[in-house]
Amino acid sequence: MKKRIKSLIIENAALCDEVAKIQENILIVKDERKFLLRKLLDLENESETQQSRYENITHNGSKSKPKKRRSLEDGGKNTSSNALS
């Protein structure tokens, strides 16, 4: 009976050590996951910021330039046609 109790105590201690190692590994993996998630979110935000800047530049640049050209061209055509009439 004493031998059985002693072997159970040793087995319990080994299991406790294994549980402690696994919990430590879980904490490490959680920290790594948080770090990677933060880094991913930072990169996504940076990418979205750059994309929105690019879209604003192309959106503003492409739409505003043709409008100015059209208004100048239309204004020039209307002025010359009015002058001829």
N, C-alpha and C positions, 0 to 999 in steps of 0.2 A: 504494500500500500504506500509506504514512504517513497519507494522507487518511482511509482506511478505519479505521485504528487510532484516529485522532483523533476521528472521528465516533462510534466505539464507546465511547470513554472519555467523551465528552460525554453520550451516551445512557445510559450506566451511571450517571453522576453524577445525571442527571435522575431516573432510576429510584430511586436511593438516597434522593434528597430526597422523592420521592413515598411511598416505604416509610416514611420517618421521620414524615411527616405522618400517614399512616394509623395507624401505631403510637401516635402521640400521641392521635389521635381514639379509638382503641380503649381506651386508658387512661382517657380522660375518660368514655367511655360506661360502662366497668366501675365507675368511682367513683360515677357517677350511679346505676347499677343497685344497687350496695351500699347507697347512701344511701336510695334508695327502698324497698329490701327491709327495711332496718332500721326505717324509718318505718312501713311496712305491718305488720311484726311488732309494733311498739309499739302501733299502733292496734288490731290484732286482740287483743293481750293486754289492752288497756284495755277493749275491747268485751266480751271474755269475762269480765273481772273485774266489770264493771258488770252483765252479764247474770247471772252467778252470784250477785251481791249481790241483784239483783232477784228471782231464783228463790228464794233463801234467805228473803227477806222474804215473798214471796207463799206459798212453800211452808210456812214456819214459821207465818206469820200465818194462812193459810187452814186449815191442818190443826189447829193447836193451839187456835184459837178454837172451832171446832165441837166438839172433844172436851171442852173445858171446859164449854160450854153443855150438851152432851149429858149429861155427868156430873152437872152441877148439876140439869138437868131430870130425869134418871133418878133421881138421889138424892132430889130433891123429891117425885117421884111415888111412889117406893118408900116414902119416909118417911110420906107422907100415906096411902097405901094400907095400910101397916102399922099406922098409928095408927087407921084406921077398922076394921080387922079385929079 
